[in-house]
Amino acid sequence: MELRPEAGPGPTLKDLAPLPRAFFAPSAEQVAPELLGHWLVRRTPRGLSGGVIVETEAYLANDPASHGFRRQTRRNRIMYGPPGHAYVYFIYGNHWCFNAVCRPAGVAEAVLVRAVEAGFGLDWMREQRRVAKPQDLSNGPAKLCAALGIEGSLDGVDLCDARSAVVLARHPERTRALRRLGPVVVTTRIGLTQASDWPLRFLLGGSASVSRPAGHGRPAPSRRTQAQPAGEE
């Protein structure tokens, strides 16, 4: 089985159009679903590699599950802005995770990109991450970082600059991609002990490249129930 992008081979260096900084100025709760269907693009020695974003999670300023919940530290400082930059962190002593920072400087919010449907630069991705099924290349936050070579040196890069090593780019056929891969499904987030009931996971339910099917996060209403900040950093 070969993955087939829904509209051509993906962006070229000439037509790469980063999402503007204003796109990331609102709350991560708003930005997370809006990222679905756009491109995550990685510059590689062989050209551009990446695909359509099919799953995201939002982490908010008053969110006890967020790294930025208590205070600014050396680890999470990028999360405090300005918006439109990459927050890349290490987990479990073995994996990297990629986030897009939201809100004005001083407010710690970000969107975790959980899954990408690999669509272009696949040969390079397969060299970084050897898997039997193409959809397994980037169907999880650590997997997509491994396949695209996203690691700690990219923490803080400007996602709105076409010259950056990682760019979040406008997909000119986004409406078509959403129609093909939809519907957009909202569930609670995965693997959390704090704020585990907040409906802040967004995915394209028709994609085979999501990290887990919609049923692995409880179906949730479209708006989060406010909760008092409490818990661990």
C-alpha positions as a Markdown table, in Angstrom:
| # | Residue | x | y | z |
|---|---|---|---|---|
| 1 | Met | 0.0 | 0.0 | 0.0 |
| 2 | Glu | 1.3 | 3.4 | -1.0 |
| 3 | Leu | 0.2 | 6.7 | 0.6 |
| 4 | Arg | -1.1 | 9.1 | -2.1 |
| 5 | Pro | -1.3 | 12.8 | -1.3 |
| 6 | Glu | -4.7 | 14.2 | -2.2 |
| 7 | Ala | -3.4 | 16.9 | -4.4 |
| 8 | Gly | 0.0 | 16.6 | -6.0 |
| 9 | Pro | 3.4 | 16.0 | -4.4 |
| 10 | Gly | 3.2 | 18.7 | -1.8 |
| 11 | Pro | 4.7 | 22.3 | -1.7 |
| 12 | Thr | 7.9 | 23.3 | -3.4 |
| 13 | Leu | 10.5 | 25.7 | -2.1 |
| 14 | Lys | 9.1 | 28.3 | -4.5 |
| 15 | Asp | 5.5 | 28.1 | -3.4 |
| 16 | Leu | 5.9 | 27.3 | 0.3 |
| 17 | Ala | 3.5 | 29.6 | 2.1 |
| 18 | Pro | 3.9 | 29.6 | 5.9 |
| 19 | Leu | 0.8 | 30.3 | 8.0 |
| 20 | Pro | 1.0 | 33.9 | 9.3 |
| 21 | Arg | 1.9 | 34.7 | 12.8 |
| 22 | Ala | -1.6 | 36.0 | 13.4 |
| 23 | Phe | -2.9 | 32.5 | 12.8 |
| 24 | Phe | -1.2 | 31.5 | 16.1 |
| 25 | Ala | -2.3 | 34.5 | 18.1 |
| 26 | Pro | -5.6 | 33.1 | 19.4 |
| 27 | Ser | -6.0 | 30.4 | 22.1 |
| 28 | Ala | -4.6 | 27.0 | 21.4 |
| 29 | Glu | -8.1 | 25.7 | 21.8 |
| 30 | Gln | -9.0 | 27.6 | 18.6 |
| 31 | Val | -5.8 | 27.0 | 16.7 |
| 32 | Ala | -5.7 | 23.2 | 17.2 |
| 33 | Pro | -8.7 | 22.4 | 15.0 |
| 34 | Glu | -7.7 | 25.1 | 12.5 |
| 35 | Leu | -4.3 | 23.4 | 12.0 |
| 36 | Leu | -6.0 | 20.2 | 10.7 |
| 37 | Gly | -5.6 | 19.9 | 7.0 |
| 38 | His | -2.6 | 22.2 | 6.7 |
| 39 | Trp | 0.9 | 21.0 | 6.1 |
| 40 | Leu | 3.7 | 20.2 | 8.5 |
| 41 | Val | 6.9 | 20.7 | 6.3 |
| 42 | Arg | 10.4 | 19.7 | 7.2 |
| 43 | Arg | 13.5 | 20.8 | 5.2 |
| 44 | Thr | 15.8 | 17.9 | 4.6 |
| 45 | Pro | 19.0 | 17.2 | 2.7 |
| 46 | Arg | 16.7 | 15.8 | 0.0 |
| 47 | Gly | 14.2 | 18.6 | -0.2 |
| 48 | Leu | 10.9 | 19.0 | 1.6 |
| 49 | Ser | 9.3 | 16.2 | 3.6 |
| 50 | Gly | 6.0 | 16.0 | 5.5 |
| 51 | Gly | 2.3 | 15.9 | 5.0 |
| 52 | Val | -1.2 | 16.9 | 6.2 |
| 53 | Ile | -1.8 | 17.4 | 9.9 |
| 54 | Val | -4.5 | 15.0 | 11.0 |
| 55 | Glu | -4.4 | 15.2 | 14.8 |
| 56 | Thr | -3.7 | 17.9 | 17.4 |
| 57 | Glu | -4.1 | 18.6 | 21.1 |
| 58 | Ala | -4.4 | 22.0 | 22.8 |
| 59 | Tyr | -2.7 | 22.9 | 26.0 |
| 60 | Leu | -3.9 | 26.1 | 27.7 |
| 61 | Ala | -2.6 | 28.7 | 30.2 |
| 62 | Asn | -4.9 | 27.5 | 33.0 |
| 63 | Asp | -4.4 | 23.8 | 32.1 |
| 64 | Pro | -2.8 | 21.6 | 34.9 |
| 65 | Ala | -1.7 | 19.2 | 32.1 |
| 66 | Ser | 0.4 | 21.9 | 30.4 |
| 67 | His | 4.1 | 22.3 | 30.8 |
| 68 | Gly | 3.6 | 26.0 | 31.2 |
| 69 | Phe | 0.9 | 25.8 | 33.9 |
| 70 | Arg | 2.9 | 26.8 | 37.0 |
| 71 | Arg | 5.8 | 29.0 | 35.9 |
| 72 | Gln | 8.4 | 29.7 | 33.2 |
| 73 | Thr | 11.4 | 27.4 | 33.3 |
| 74 | Arg | 14.4 | 26.8 | 31.1 |
| 75 | Arg | 12.6 | 23.8 | 29.6 |
| 76 | Asn | 9.3 | 25.5 | 28.8 |
| 77 | Arg | 10.5 | 29.1 | 28.1 |
| 78 | Ile | 9.6 | 28.9 | 24.4 |
| 79 | Met | 6.0 | 28.1 | 25.3 |
| 80 | Tyr | 5.7 | 31.6 | 26.7 |
| 81 | Gly | 5.9 | 33.1 | 23.3 |
| 82 | Pro | 6.0 | 34.9 | 21.0 |
| 83 | Pro | 3.5 | 32.8 | 19.0 |
| 84 | Gly | 4.3 | 30.9 | 15.8 |
| 85 | His | 7.4 | 29.2 | 17.1 |
| 86 | Ala | 8.2 | 25.5 | 17.7 |
| 87 | Tyr | 8.2 | 24.2 | 21.2 |
| 88 | Val | 10.1 | 20.8 | 21.1 |
| 89 | Tyr | 10.6 | 18.8 | 24.2 |
| 90 | Phe | 12.0 | 15.4 | 25.2 |
| 91 | Ile | 9.8 | 12.7 | 27.0 |
| 92 | Tyr | 10.4 | 9.3 | 28.5 |
| 93 | Gly | 14.2 | 9.7 | 27.9 |
| 94 | Asn | 13.8 | 8.7 | 24.3 |
| 95 | His | 11.3 | 10.7 | 22.3 |
| 96 | Trp | 10.7 | 14.2 | 21.0 |
| 97 | Cys | 7.4 | 16.0 | 20.7 |
| 98 | Phe | 6.6 | 19.0 | 18.4 |
| 99 | Asn | 4.2 | 21.9 | 19.4 |
| 100 | Ala | 3.2 | 25.2 | 17.9 |
| 101 | Val | 3.2 | 28.1 | 20.4 |
| 102 | Cys | 0.0 | 30.2 | 20.6 |
| 103 | Arg | -1.1 | 33.4 | 22.3 |
| 104 | Pro | 0.9 | 36.6 | 22.8 |
| 105 | Ala | 4.2 | 36.5 | 24.6 |
| 106 | Gly | 3.9 | 35.9 | 28.3 |
| 107 | Val | 0.9 | 33.5 | 27.9 |
| 108 | Ala | 1.9 | 29.8 | 27.8 |
| 109 | Glu | -0.2 | 27.9 | 25.4 |
| 110 | Ala | 0.7 | 25.5 | 22.6 |
| 111 | Val | -0.7 | 22.9 | 20.2 |
| 112 | Leu | 0.8 | 19.4 | 20.2 |
| 113 | Val | 0.8 | 18.0 | 16.7 |
| 114 | Arg | 0.0 | 14.3 | 17.3 |
| 115 | Ala | -0.1 | 12.9 | 13.8 |
| 116 | Val | 0.6 | 13.7 | 10.2 |
| 117 | Glu | -0.5 | 11.8 | 7.1 |
| 118 | Ala | 2.8 | 11.4 | 5.3 |
| 119 | Gly | 2.5 | 12.8 | 1.8 |
| 120 | Phe | 5.8 | 14.0 | 0.3 |
| 121 | Gly | 9.5 | 13.3 | 0.9 |
| 122 | Leu | 8.5 | 9.7 | 1.8 |
| 123 | Asp | 11.9 | 8.2 | 0.9 |
| 124 | Trp | 13.7 | 10.4 | 3.4 |
| 125 | Met | 11.0 | 9.7 | 6.1 |
| 126 | Arg | 11.4 | 5.9 | 5.5 |
| 127 | Glu | 15.2 | 6.2 | 6.1 |
| 128 | Gln | 14.6 | 7.9 | 9.4 |
| 129 | Arg | 11.9 | 5.5 | 10.5 |
| 130 | Arg | 11.6 | 2.0 | 9.0 |
| 131 | Val | 8.1 | 0.6 | 9.3 |
| 132 | Ala | 6.1 | -2.0 | 7.4 |
| 133 | Lys | 3.0 | 0.2 | 6.9 |
| 134 | Pro | 3.2 | 3.7 | 5.4 |
| 135 | Gln | 0.6 | 5.1 | 7.7 |
| 136 | Asp | 2.8 | 4.1 | 10.7 |
| 137 | Leu | 5.5 | 6.6 | 9.6 |
| 138 | Ser | 4.0 | 9.5 | 11.4 |
| 139 | Asn | 0.9 | 8.4 | 13.3 |
| 140 | Gly | 1.9 | 9.6 | 16.7 |
| 141 | Pro | 3.8 | 12.6 | 18.2 |
| 142 | Ala | 7.1 | 10.8 | 18.8 |
| 143 | Lys | 6.8 | 8.9 | 15.5 |
| 144 | Leu | 6.4 | 12.0 | 13.4 |
| 145 | Cys | 9.3 | 13.6 | 15.1 |
| 146 | Ala | 11.5 | 10.6 | 14.4 |
| 147 | Ala | 10.4 | 10.3 | 10.7 |
| 148 | Leu | 10.9 | 14.0 | 10.1 |
| 149 | Gly | 14.1 | 14.4 | 12.1 |
| 150 | Ile | 12.6 | 16.9 | 14.6 |
| 151 | Glu | 14.6 | 17.1 | 17.8 |
| 152 | Gly | 15.8 | 19.5 | 20.4 |
| 153 | Ser | 17.9 | 21.8 | 18.2 |
| 154 | Leu | 14.7 | 22.9 | 16.6 |
| 155 | Asp | 13.2 | 24.2 | 19.8 |
| 156 | Gly | 12.2 | 27.8 | 19.2 |
| 157 | Val | 12.4 | 27.8 | 15.4 |
| 158 | Asp | 10.1 | 30.2 | 13.6 |
| 159 | Leu | 7.3 | 28.2 | 12.0 |
| 160 | Cys | 6.1 | 31.3 | 10.1 |
| 161 | Asp | 9.4 | 31.7 | 8.1 |
| 162 | Ala | 9.7 | 29.8 | 4.8 |
| 163 | Arg | 13.5 | 29.5 | 5.4 |
| 164 | Ser | 13.1 | 27.6 | 8.7 |
| 165 | Ala | 13.9 | 23.9 | 9.1 |
| 166 | Val | 10.3 | 23.3 | 10.1 |
| 167 | Val | 7.3 | 25.3 | 8.7 |
| 168 | Leu | 3.6 | 25.1 | 9.2 |
| 169 | Ala | 2.4 | 25.9 | 5.8 |
| 170 | Arg | -1.0 | 26.8 | 4.2 |
| 171 | His | -2.5 | 23.9 | 2.2 |
| 172 | Pro | -4.1 | 25.4 | -0.9 |
| 173 | Glu | -6.4 | 22.3 | -1.1 |
| 174 | Arg | -7.2 | 22.2 | 2.6 |
| 175 | Thr | -11.0 | 22.1 | 2.0 |
| 176 | Arg | -10.6 | 19.1 | -0.2 |
| 177 | Ala | -8.3 | 17.4 | 2.3 |
| 178 | Leu | -10.8 | 18.0 | 5.1 |
| 179 | Arg | -13.6 | 16.5 | 3.0 |
| 180 | Arg | -11.5 | 13.5 | 2.1 |
| 181 | Leu | -10.2 | 12.8 | 5.6 |
| 182 | Gly | -13.1 | 14.2 | 7.8 |
| 183 | Pro | -15.1 | 14.5 | 9.7 |
| 184 | Val | -13.4 | 16.6 | 12.4 |
| 185 | Val | -13.8 | 14.7 | 15.7 |
| 186 | Val | -13.3 | 16.2 | 19.2 |
| 187 | Thr | -12.4 | 14.0 | 22.1 |
| 188 | Thr | -10.7 | 14.2 | 25.5 |
| 189 | Arg | -6.9 | 14.1 | 25.5 |
| 190 | Ile | -4.9 | 10.9 | 25.8 |
| 191 | Gly | -2.6 | 9.6 | 28.5 |
| 192 | Leu | -3.1 | 12.4 | 31.0 |
| 193 | Thr | -3.7 | 12.3 | 34.8 |
| 194 | Gln | -4.6 | 16.0 | 35.1 |
| 195 | Ala | -7.5 | 17.6 | 33.2 |
| 196 | Ser | -8.1 | 14.3 | 31.5 |
| 197 | Asp | -11.8 | 15.2 | 30.8 |
| 198 | Trp | -11.1 | 18.4 | 28.8 |
| 199 | Pro | -12.2 | 18.0 | 25.2 |
| 200 | Leu | -9.0 | 19.4 | 23.6 |
| 201 | Arg | -8.0 | 16.6 | 21.1 |
| 202 | Phe | -9.0 | 17.2 | 17.5 |
| 203 | Leu | -8.6 | 14.7 | 14.7 |
| 204 | Leu | -9.7 | 13.9 | 11.2 |
| 205 | Gly | -11.8 | 10.8 | 11.7 |
| 206 | Gly | -11.4 | 9.4 | 8.2 |
| 207 | Ser | -7.6 | 9.3 | 8.3 |
| 208 | Ala | -5.7 | 6.0 | 8.8 |
| 209 | Ser | -2.7 | 8.0 | 10.1 |
| 210 | Val | -4.2 | 9.3 | 13.5 |
| 211 | Ser | -2.4 | 8.0 | 16.6 |
| 212 | Arg | -5.5 | 6.4 | 18.0 |
| 213 | Pro | -9.1 | 6.1 | 16.7 |
| 214 | Ala | -11.6 | 8.6 | 18.0 |
| 215 | Gly | -12.9 | 6.0 | 20.5 |
| 216 | His | -9.6 | 6.1 | 22.4 |
| 217 | Gly | -10.4 | 9.5 | 23.7 |
| 218 | Arg | -13.9 | 10.0 | 25.1 |
| 219 | Pro | -16.3 | 11.8 | 22.8 |
| 220 | Ala | -16.6 | 15.3 | 24.1 |
| 221 | Pro | -18.7 | 18.5 | 23.7 |
| 222 | Ser | -17.4 | 21.2 | 21.4 |
| 223 | Arg | -16.5 | 23.5 | 24.2 |
| 224 | Arg | -14.4 | 22.8 | 27.3 |
| 225 | Thr | -15.9 | 23.0 | 30.8 |
| 226 | Gln | -13.9 | 25.5 | 32.8 |
| 227 | Ala | -12.0 | 24.0 | 35.7 |
| 228 | Gln | -10.0 | 25.6 | 38.5 |
| 229 | Pro | -6.2 | 25.4 | 37.9 |
| 230 | Ala | -4.7 | 22.7 | 40.2 |
| 231 | Gly | -2.2 | 19.9 | 39.9 |
| 232 | Glu | 1.3 | 19.2 | 38.8 |
| 233 | Glu | 3.5 | 21.1 | 36.3 |
